[in-house]
Amino acid sequence: MSFRLAQRLQGLPQPATIAMSAKARALKAQGVDVISLALGEPDFPSPPEAVEAAYQAGLRGDTKYPPVGGQPALKAAVAKKFLDENGLLYAPEEILIGNGGKQLIYNAFAATIDPGDEVIVPAPYWVSYPIIAQMMGGVPVSVICHEEDRFRLKAEALRDAITPRTRWLVLNFPNNPSGAILERDDLEAIAAVLRDAPHVLVMADEIYEHLTFDGKTHASLACVAPDLKDRILTINGMAKAYAMTGWRVGFCGGPGPLIKAMTSIQSNATSGICTLAQAGAVAALATPAAGRDAMRDVYQARRDLVVARLRSMPHVTCAMPEGAFYAFPGITGALGRKSAAGRVIVDDVAFAEALLEEAHVSVVPGSAFGQTGHIRLSVAASDALLIEACTRLERFLLTLV
């Protein structure tokens, strides 16, 4: 018997973040001292309140199949969070709990995309948006956000990208990988474009909303433009702001018909979310904001440290990230040069591979995020590791000829 893959998987790349982490792990297994800044994972522990709540849920026997769409207690906590923090009112039937934000993205695209439908994804983008769209037969349409614009999406660029086949616009701000944010005037300009395109749904992935720096605050498009709320899906989760990546709890609010369709997809894919994780999420959402604000302040200090170092290095440019916990420096000045080991740095992929193999620092090439000539590195690591990684990166750059 010859094994045949489904056509939908033909040509789909492995997410580069995972690929680079795998290469770093392989080197570590050989005893190499590798510093990995490839994955976007908080280096803080989960809230103790969440751990205790999950434990207590297990003790009292809350271990049966949960409702597909989420436990009532978590839906209520999410509704309160959306109202208190985002100014958004959602009924229980307009909320869905998923296995992390990624499943909600998958559910939404699976429920709405037909072959040939276009999905506008501002670049740089998180690697999974275009991959999941392609899996559903969709056509990702990249709109480049430029470093000189601080990687913000410009309304005129969005207008030029919309066609009659456009099904979705994905907005991920604060952005992974660039750290860009959209302020109220940016969102108002985008809303004006969307009012002229009533066939376009909007996926607002706000997973980094609480990680904004320099006193800036996040605004939700559905709050800024309430007349568009009935076609906006607002996605969030516990992974980043609450350091709960492994708990796999995401949540979203959106129009009832879309949430119903997404719930149907989830019912036939995974069913409900782990009951213990949901109990932990309820507790975490009730914790004082001071805890996550303290994490944000640490990330801002690390951002300042890393960006200052990057801007002092040869062949590098770096816009100041205004949110999330990444830096996205440009390395076009290094392209065409040769490393100490004789590798020609033909593109950002070659740069990342040479940096890993010769300087033992793992980053992700910007082309994986739809933006060539850049690399992404996470600042979710200790100061000591970040300082050593920057030292190795600078040393590597100084050897290029």
KEGU-174466 format. One record per residue (C-alpha): residue number from 0; y, z, x. Coordinates in steps of 0.001 Angstrom, whole numbers, plus 524288, in hexadecimal, padded with zeros to 5 digits. Example, Ala and Ser with C-alpha at 12.3 -4.5 7.8 and 13.67 -1.06 7.14 Angstrom:
% residues 2
0; 7EE6C; 81E78; 8300C;
1; 7FBDC; 81BE4; 83566;
***
This chain:
% residues 401
0; 80000; 80000; 80000;
1; 80D7B; 7FC7E; 8051F;
2; 8182C; 80632; 8020E;
3; 82445; 800BB; 7FB7F;
4; 83140; 807B3; 7F9F4;
5; 8396D; 80624; 7EDC2;
6; 843BE; 7FBB3; 7EEE6;
7; 84E80; 805CB; 7ECAD;
8; 84B39; 80BF5; 7F9C6;
9; 84BFE; 7FF73; 8019A;
10; 856EA; 8002C; 80B84;
11; 85B37; 80DFE; 80820;
12; 85F49; 81516; 81493;
13; 85B94; 822E9; 817FE;
14; 867B4; 82B78; 816D5;
15; 86D94; 82BBA; 8247B;
16; 87073; 83A3F; 823C2;
17; 861EC; 83CE3; 82270;
18; 85E4F; 832B8; 82CB5;
19; 8675D; 83881; 836FA;
20; 862AB; 84640; 83400;
21; 854A1; 841A7; 835CA;
22; 857F6; 83BD0; 84311;
23; 85E8F; 8487F; 8470E;
24; 852BB; 8506D; 842C5;
25; 849B5; 84791; 84A92;
26; 851AB; 849DE; 856E2;
27; 851FA; 85874; 8544E;
28; 84339; 85854; 852F4;
29; 842D0; 852DC; 860C5;
30; 84AA8; 85E77; 86595;
31; 857EA; 857A3; 86615;
32; 863BA; 86025; 86315;
33; 86959; 8582F; 857CE;
34; 87530; 85C27; 84FE2;
35; 873F6; 85614; 84268;
36; 88063; 853D7; 83AAB;
37; 879EC; 84995; 83211;
38; 876E9; 850F4; 82591;
39; 88117; 8562F; 81C1F;
40; 87B6E; 86398; 819D8;
41; 88301; 8706E; 81994;
42; 87F10; 879E1; 8243D;
43; 881EA; 885AD; 81B91;
44; 877AD; 88D6F; 813FB;
45; 876AC; 88C0F; 80543;
46; 87DBB; 896A5; 7FD7C;
47; 8759E; 8A31E; 7FD20;
48; 8787B; 8A3F9; 7EE88;
49; 87152; 89714; 7ECAE;
50; 8659F; 89B88; 7F49B;
51; 864B0; 8A845; 7ED16;
52; 8660F; 8A185; 7DFE5;
53; 85B37; 897EB; 7E33A;
54; 85290; 8A327; 7E798;
55; 85500; 8AAD6; 7DB35;
56; 85256; 89EC4; 7D2F4;
57; 84520; 89D9C; 7D971;
58; 84214; 8ABFD; 7D742;
59; 844E8; 8AB27; 7C8C1;
60; 83C3E; 89F3A; 7C756;
61; 8467C; 894A1; 7C5D7;
62; 83CF9; 88AD6; 7CB9B;
63; 83967; 8821A; 7C021;
64; 83DA0; 87436; 7BD72;
65; 84C5F; 873EE; 7BB2F;
66; 853C8; 86B07; 7B1E5;
67; 85521; 85D83; 7B7D3;
68; 863EF; 85DCA; 7B74D;
69; 86594; 86B62; 7BCF8;
70; 8648D; 879B4; 7B942;
71; 86E93; 87DCB; 7AEE9;
72; 873E6; 8884C; 7B80F;
73; 8769C; 87E75; 7C2D4;
74; 87C70; 87493; 7B97A;
75; 8859A; 87F39; 7B4AF;
76; 88944; 882DF; 7C2A7;
77; 88BD0; 8749A; 7C5F1;
78; 8940B; 872C1; 7B9B1;
79; 89C2E; 87E9E; 7BD9A;
80; 89DB3; 8796D; 7CB74;
81; 8A235; 86C10; 7C698;
82; 8AC12; 8724A; 7BD53;
83; 8B156; 87CA1; 7C6A2;
84; 8B1D2; 8747E; 7D314;
85; 8B36D; 8667F; 7CE72;
86; 8B9E4; 8678B; 7C12F;
87; 8AE6E; 86059; 7BAEE;
88; 8A81A; 86446; 7AE14;
89; 899D2; 86065; 7ACAF;
90; 8903A; 86420; 7A1FE;
91; 88242; 867B9; 7A5D9;
92; 87D63; 85A33; 7A1F2;
93; 88757; 85444; 7AB49;
94; 881C8; 85B89; 7B721;
95; 87582; 8588B; 7BEF6;
96; 86F4D; 86069; 7C9E8;
97; 8682D; 85869; 7D43A;
98; 86061; 859DE; 7E0B9;
99; 86CA7; 85930; 7E8E8;
100; 877CB; 84FA9; 7E727;
101; 86F74; 8446A; 7EC21;
102; 86665; 844E4; 7E062;
103; 87208; 84465; 7D73B;
104; 8770B; 8383D; 7DE1C;
105; 8697F; 8324E; 7DCF0;
106; 8689B; 835FA; 7CE85;
107; 875E2; 83029; 7CB80;
108; 87342; 82341; 7D249;
109; 86574; 82250; 7CCCA;
110; 86ABD; 82463; 7BF19;
111; 875B0; 81A61; 7BFCF;
112; 873D4; 80FCD; 7CA20;
113; 86DB8; 802B0; 7C6F7;
114; 86AA5; 7F87F; 7D16A;
115; 87738; 7F267; 7D65E;
116; 8802B; 7FD62; 7D1F3;
117; 88A2D; 800BC; 7DC52;
118; 88CF7; 80E4A; 7E19C;
119; 899CC; 80FFD; 7E8F1;
120; 89818; 81979; 7F422;
121; 8A429; 81C53; 7FC6D;
122; 8A0A3; 81C18; 80ADD;
123; 89E18; 82428; 81277;
124; 8942C; 82965; 808D1;
125; 888B7; 832BB; 8086B;
126; 87CD8; 82ABA; 80BEC;
127; 8752A; 82CA1; 7FF47;
128; 87EA6; 826C3; 7F562;
129; 87C39; 8186F; 7F8B2;
130; 86DC8; 81AB1; 7FB5D;
131; 86B53; 820B1; 7EDF9;
132; 87365; 81609; 7E774;
133; 86B28; 80BB5; 7EE40;
134; 85EA6; 81260; 7E9D7;
135; 862F4; 81044; 7DBD9;
136; 8661D; 801F0; 7DE27;
137; 87494; 8047F; 7DF83;
138; 87DB8; 7FDF8; 7E926;
139; 885CD; 8074E; 7F18C;
140; 893B9; 802A3; 7F39D;
141; 89A88; 808F0; 7FF17;
142; 8A929; 80B54; 7FF25;
143; 8ADE6; 80EF3; 80CAF;
144; 8B6A5; 81AE4; 80DE7;
145; 8BE14; 81A13; 81AA6;
146; 8C024; 8246B; 824FD;
147; 8CED1; 82207; 824E5;
148; 8CEB6; 82587; 8165D;
149; 8C745; 83214; 81970;
150; 8BB6A; 82B6E; 81331;
151; 8C117; 82CBE; 80579;
152; 8BD96; 822C1; 7FB1B;
153; 8C933; 81A38; 7F7C1;
154; 8CAE8; 81666; 7E992;
155; 8CDF8; 8084A; 7ECC7;
156; 8C16C; 806F6; 7F4AC;
157; 8B9C9; 80C68; 7E933;
158; 8C047; 802EB; 7DFC8;
159; 8BC7E; 7F773; 7E864;
160; 8AE37; 7FBE4; 7E8B3;
161; 8AC1D; 7FD38; 7D9FC;
162; 8A52F; 7F1EB; 7D34D;
163; 89F0D; 7F008; 7C5DB;
164; 89210; 7F44A; 7CC11;
165; 89762; 8013F; 7D103;
166; 88F9E; 80C60; 7CAFC;
167; 8936E; 81829; 7D342;
168; 89DEA; 81D02; 7DC73;
169; 89962; 827E7; 7E572;
170; 8A3C8; 831A4; 7E9BA;
171; 89F46; 83B77; 7F3ED;
172; 8AB3F; 84343; 7F7DB;
173; 8ABDB; 84BCF; 7FFB7;
174; 8A459; 84138; 8067C;
175; 89807; 84123; 80E65;
176; 89951; 83C72; 8193B;
177; 8A808; 83B4F; 81B35;
178; 8ACEF; 84817; 8156B;
179; 8B72D; 84083; 80DB8;
180; 8BC55; 84615; 800FB;
181; 8C32E; 84031; 7F545;
182; 8CF31; 84748; 7F070;
183; 8D491; 846A6; 7E2B1;
184; 8DD2B; 83AC2; 7E509;
185; 8D195; 8336E; 7EAF5;
186; 8C952; 836A5; 7DF0D;
187; 8D413; 832AF; 7D5A1;
188; 8D521; 8255E; 7DC45;
189; 8C665; 82397; 7DB79;
190; 8C66E; 827BB; 7CD31;
191; 8D0A6; 81D56; 7CA43;
192; 8C77B; 81304; 7CFC9;
193; 8BBF4; 81845; 7C815;
194; 8C379; 817B6; 7BB44;
195; 8C3D1; 808F8; 7BD17;
196; 8B510; 808B8; 7BF53;
197; 8AEFD; 80FE7; 7B3BE;
198; 8A149; 80B1D; 7B739;
199; 8A0DD; 81301; 7C3E6;
200; 89A4A; 82052; 7C48E;
201; 89E9A; 82A06; 7CEF3;
202; 895E7; 832E8; 7D6E7;
203; 89E58; 83DD6; 7DC7B;
204; 895F2; 844AE; 7E6A6;
205; 89D79; 85133; 7E962;
206; 89348; 85877; 7F16E;
207; 89D65; 85BCD; 7FBF0;
208; 8A83E; 85FC6; 7F280;
209; 8A9B5; 86D95; 7F7F1;
210; 8AA4B; 868EE; 8060D;
211; 8B85D; 86441; 806CA;
212; 8C14A; 8680C; 811F3;
213; 8CF7E; 86AD8; 81528;
214; 8D242; 87091; 807C8;
215; 8CE7C; 86424; 8008C;
216; 8C70C; 8656F; 7F3CA;
217; 8BD82; 85C82; 7ECE7;
218; 8C073; 855F8; 7DFDB;
219; 8B632; 85008; 7D6E4;
220; 8B8BE; 8425E; 7D1CB;
221; 8B40F; 8463B; 7C437;
222; 8BEA3; 850AE; 7C3D7;
223; 8C95C; 84820; 7C992;
224; 8C607; 83D2B; 7C008;
225; 8C002; 843AC; 7B3FB;
226; 8C082; 836D7; 7AC71;
227; 8B5FA; 831C8; 7B5C1;
228; 8AD32; 83DC1; 7B49F;
229; 8A392; 836EF; 7AB95;
230; 89F7E; 82DD0; 7B6A6;
231; 8A005; 8372B; 7C22C;
232; 89408; 83E2C; 7C768;
233; 89843; 849EA; 7CF91;
234; 88DA8; 84E15; 7D923;
235; 88D2D; 85A91; 7E10F;
236; 88330; 86443; 7E60A;
237; 87FDD; 87051; 7EDBC;
238; 87CCB; 86A19; 7FAE1;
239; 88993; 869AC; 80259;
240; 8933A; 873EA; 7FD75;
241; 8887F; 87DF4; 7FB56;
242; 87FD4; 87A83; 80702;
243; 87437; 87867; 7FDF7;
244; 86F20; 86B31; 802A4;
245; 860C3; 86ECE; 801BC;
246; 861D3; 8744E; 7F3FC;
247; 86386; 8666F; 7EEAA;
248; 86CA9; 86956; 7E365;
249; 876A0; 85F55; 7DF2A;
250; 87E24; 85E7A; 7D27D;
251; 886A9; 854D5; 7CB67;
252; 88F2B; 85358; 7BF71;
253; 8914E; 846BF; 7B824;
254; 89137; 83F9F; 7AB28;
255; 88616; 843BD; 7A23B;
256; 87F3E; 8366E; 7A136;
257; 87ECA; 83515; 7B000;
258; 879DE; 84303; 7B202;
259; 86F63; 840AE; 7A799;
260; 86ACB; 83466; 7AE90;
261; 86AE4; 83B34; 7BBD3;
262; 8630A; 8466A; 7B61C;
263; 858FB; 83CAE; 7B143;
264; 857B1; 83712; 7BEFF;
265; 85626; 844C1; 7C49A;
266; 84C26; 84856; 7BA42;
267; 8434E; 83D77; 7BF0B;
268; 845EB; 83F7C; 7CD83;
269; 8465A; 84DF5; 7D0D4;
270; 8480B; 855A5; 7C42B;
271; 8502C; 8620B; 7C580;
272; 85571; 86897; 7D1B0;
273; 84F04; 8742E; 7D87F;
274; 851CA; 8802A; 7D024;
275; 853FC; 8891D; 7DBC6;
276; 85DDB; 87FCB; 7E1B2;
277; 86505; 87F0B; 7D4C2;
278; 865C8; 88DDE; 7D409;
279; 86B54; 88E1A; 7E1CA;
280; 87557; 883CC; 7DE28;
281; 87A02; 88BD0; 7D280;
282; 87C4D; 89763; 7DB80;
283; 88300; 88F41; 7E5F8;
284; 88C6D; 8892B; 7DC3F;
285; 8906D; 896E5; 7D82A;
286; 89371; 89B73; 7E60E;
287; 8A1AD; 89D79; 7EA04;
288; 8A879; 891A6; 7EFD7;
289; 8AB88; 8996A; 7FC24;
290; 89E1A; 89673; 801C4;
291; 89F2F; 887C5; 8010B;
292; 8AD85; 88867; 80519;
293; 8A968; 88F8D; 8116D;
294; 89FBC; 884A3; 81468;
295; 8AA60; 87A92; 8121B;
296; 8B352; 88180; 81BB2;
297; 8A8AF; 8813B; 82611;
298; 8A688; 872B3; 823CE;
299; 8B51A; 87033; 824F6;
300; 8B5A6; 87750; 83202;
301; 8AA00; 86F7D; 836D0;
302; 8B046; 862EF; 8320F;
303; 8BC83; 8663E; 839B0;
304; 8B492; 86906; 845DA;
305; 8ACA1; 85C7F; 84525;
306; 8B7C1; 85358; 84168;
307; 8C04D; 8589F; 84C66;
308; 8B562; 855F9; 8560E;
309; 8B295; 8487A; 8508F;
310; 8C0D8; 8446F; 85146;
311; 8C12F; 84801; 85FA0;
312; 8B5A3; 83F32; 862F6;
313; 8B66B; 8313B; 867FB;
314; 8B2DC; 825D7; 85F01;
315; 8B38F; 82E6C; 852BB;
316; 8BC71; 82F4B; 846D1;
317; 8BAF6; 83968; 83C20;
318; 8C1AC; 83B00; 82F11;
319; 8C322; 8491D; 82AD8;
320; 8B8A6; 84C78; 820BE;
321; 8BEDF; 8533F; 8150A;
322; 8B235; 85836; 80F42;
323; 8A345; 85934; 81074;
324; 89DB9; 85CDD; 81DCE;
325; 89D38; 85050; 82592;
326; 8A528; 848C7; 82F60;
327; 8A4C4; 839F0; 82F1B;
328; 8AAA3; 83555; 83BF2;
329; 8AC9A; 82718; 83F50;
330; 8A5CD; 82284; 84BAD;
331; 8A9D4; 81438; 84C2F;
332; 8B007; 816B7; 85972;
333; 8A276; 8194B; 85ED1;
334; 89C5D; 80CC3; 859B4;
335; 898CB; 80288; 863C5;
336; 89801; 80CAF; 86E7F;
337; 88BFE; 810D8; 8760A;
338; 88633; 81E7A; 876CF;
339; 881CD; 8256B; 88321;
340; 873D1; 8215A; 88015;
341; 877EB; 81327; 87F00;
342; 877E1; 811FB; 8702D;
343; 8820E; 808BE; 86A9F;
344; 888FF; 80F40; 85F32;
345; 888EE; 80396; 85619;
346; 88B82; 80B3E; 849A0;
347; 88BD5; 818DE; 843D5;
348; 87CFE; 81933; 84282;
349; 87B7F; 816AC; 85114;
350; 885CF; 82107; 853A5;
351; 87E99; 82B4C; 84BAA;
352; 87185; 827F9; 851D4;
353; 876FE; 8287F; 85FA2;
354; 87E0E; 83542; 85CCC;
355; 8715F; 83B43; 85813;
356; 868E1; 83645; 8630C;
357; 87265; 83862; 86E34;
358; 87AEE; 843D3; 869E2;
359; 8716A; 849F0; 86032;
360; 87B0C; 84AAD; 854EA;
361; 876B2; 84576; 847B9;
362; 880D5; 83F34; 83ECA;
363; 88007; 834A7; 83450;
364; 8859A; 826F2; 83652;
365; 89092; 82379; 82D13;
366; 88A1D; 816BB; 82907;
367; 8804D; 81EF9; 82178;
368; 88BD8; 82328; 8190C;
369; 89100; 81556; 8176B;
370; 89B68; 816A9; 821EE;
371; 8985C; 81108; 82F49;
372; 89ED2; 815C2; 83BCA;
373; 89DDA; 8242D; 8385A;
374; 8947D; 82F88; 839A2;
375; 892C9; 83B45; 830D5;
376; 890AB; 848C8; 83622;
377; 88F3A; 85546; 82E5D;
378; 89760; 86132; 8319A;
379; 88DCE; 869ED; 82A40;
380; 88935; 87004; 836F5;
381; 88D30; 87B7C; 83F4B;
382; 89957; 87AD7; 847C7;
383; 890D1; 87BAA; 853EC;
384; 88899; 86FFF; 84FCD;
385; 89485; 86813; 84BE6;
386; 89B50; 86AD2; 858D0;
387; 88F38; 866F9; 86086;
388; 88D3D; 85AC2; 85844;
389; 89B5D; 8569E; 85A76;
390; 899ED; 85903; 86904;
391; 88DDB; 85066; 8697A;
392; 8947A; 845E6; 86145;
393; 8A06D; 845C3; 86A10;
394; 897F3; 84518; 87632;
395; 89096; 839A6; 87047;
396; 89D39; 8327F; 86CFF;
397; 8A27F; 83481; 87AB3;
398; 89694; 82DB0; 88072;
399; 89892; 82145; 87882;
400; 89D29; 815B2; 88074;
***
